[in-house]
Amino acid sequence: YAHMDEYRTEMGYVPQDDIIHRELTCYTALDYAAQLRMPADTSKDERHQRVMEVIDELGLTERKDNPITALSGGQRKRVSMGVELLTKPGLFFLDEATSGLDPGTETEMMELLRDLADGGRTVILVTHATKNVMMCDQVVFLARGGHLAYFGPPNEALEYFEQYRTTEERRYQEHVEFDDIYGLIQTRGTPEEWGERFRGTSQYQEYVVKRMHELQQQQRTPAPQPVAKPTQKRQVSAFRQFWILSVRNLRIMAQDKIGLALMLAVAPLIGLMDFIWGKELFDAVNGNAAQVITMYFMMGLIGILTGALSSVREIVKENDIYRRERAVNLRILPYVLSKVWVGVVLGLYQAAMLLFFYVIFVKPTVPSFFAYFRMYLTLFLVSTCGYLVGLTVSAAVPNQNSAMLLIIGVLVPQFLFAGALLP
């Protein structure tokens, strides 16, 4: 694995699902990706120039300041491709890049991939949409189980599979189409038979055996010694990654105005409900010690809930993005800390709001002002712990629906067995 970091920058991978934060604009999404992936000594002007080059290459210049949520499916896929093109990879993998696109957009996407290949990149595309397969240099058809049914130029693929059609099928349709090949592979033999058939063809000898022989010859030939060892690109430091991720998180939170407003409003709204306890709760004659215990328990419960519900979606909602960035160069600790510090700040805020309304409505009897500080510290720790529990659940589940169910399963037993609900 000595040169793994170098190879990571030479490979680009675009999965079927978009690996971008939809709350950002096209330009900012690419800019943050560039900050994480490009060498640490890249200047701001150089980074801006590279981002604009990719945007222009993808035909998104007029959409660069539009939120990604406002883009069409094809344009969002282009932004996902742009994230990978920032480091100029020589090998480019795409999984179902044209899935779900309308025919016109699919053609535009394939033309874009054709241009990337003509520019010197090796583009490997997994697809079930065969309308524009003729744009490819080589096409691979696999039978079930990974058996190679065909490999070679697309036009020769049509000639090869034509021989397996029946007379009746030729009467209905004069020539075989790429869509028909799926049915032929499934109905005209077992996967093993398809593999054996292809190994007996001239295409197999020309495009597989001969090519493998050429590669073996190249490996036997001693490579010329490099004149000078290439300088290793300086990777982005852990602290720099933490800073970039934190700024990006704040930008995303600011874009989701409704979500941010709700997160900040929960603590004050719940604090306003403290009026139900009345102002005589601590009175020596009219007070109620049992209700005091219940009130303190509810304050802790509310702190845990507000913290946990604020973070239970934080990691799982961007799981695909994290996995891709992790595969390139992202460290775990900067990513985790970029989430944790938000919980700390949120805990400070929520504790202040809960304590503020508690003092106003309940007017507790305390021995000294320092008792308020201890109460604030307790509420802060409770809220922060709840936030960390939410992050843990968010990191452990496969999707957001599971996160909401699991957080209930984790917290409710704690509430039941904490002791305040028992006689």
Secondary structure, DSSP 4 states (H G I P E B T S, - for coil): -TTHHHHHHHEEEE-SS--S-TTSBHHHHHHHHHHHHS-TT--HHHHHHHHHHHHHHTT-GGGTTSBGGGS-HHHHHHHHHHHHHTT--SEEEEESTTTT--HHHHHHHHHHHHHHHHTT-EEEEE-S--TTGGGSS-EEEEETTTEEEEEE-HHHHHHHHHTTS-HHHHHH-SS--HHHHHHHHHHSS-HHHHHHHHHTSHHHIIIIIHHHHHHHHHHHSPPPPPSSPPPPPPPPPHHHHHHHHHHHHHHHHHH-HHHHHHHHHHHHHHHHGGGGG-S-TT-TTT--HHHHHHHHHHHHHHHHHHHHHHHTTTTGGGHHHHHHHHHHT--HHHHHHHHHHHHHHHHHHHHHHHHHHHHHHH----SSHHHHHHHHHHHHHHHHHHHHHHHHHHHH-SSHHHHHHHHHHHHHHHHHTSSTT--
